[in-house]
């Protein structure tokens, strides 16, 4: 779009947003047409107020949309963009990622930023760190905290600790890597199991399950 090019070329400080006039909705087209005649704006996509396509914006071709999608994906996956996205999260937990295949080490300012750059679920990273796993994630990545927000670590540890689940009907005992994993396997809400643990309840959950962090 011309306005995008102009903003990049001349700088945002050379542009401003001003309300020229307020009017009733039924007078909108005529007043807009008036200002088109007065100012002859060069950045508008549609130059005819009240045209059938007015308000629907510019329609890109499917090929153009696909090209923009691919370009956006490439930008997000590039090391430069990943670093910028990571730096934008200063309150996160800084983590070092070692790629064993490429023999490289990269530091991200947040677990979420690292997960996004690697295209994996951030829970893989959280479980690796907080459950002290030593097997590389996806057979390729290892993770290590560099510095951290203590409060955030405490929150993550609460949901990343292993949990022992005992079925009182069958006496079967199963250990899950996290509360979330247990909740998904049993078909219950994670918050409900967390509350059960927080209150140190002894009565079986839903009359069936006993939970204990291990």
Secondary structure, DSSP 4 states (H G I P E B T S, - for coil): -HHHHHHHHH-GGG----------GGGHHHHHHHHHHHH--SS-S--STT-TTTTS-----HHHHHHHHHHHHHHHHSHHHHHHHHHT-TTS-EEEEEETTTTEEEEESSHHHHHHHHTS-HHHHHHHHHTT--SPBTTTEEEEEEE--HHHHHHHHHHHS-EEEEETTTTEEEEESSHHHHHHHHT--HHHHHHHHHTT--SPBTTTEEEEE-
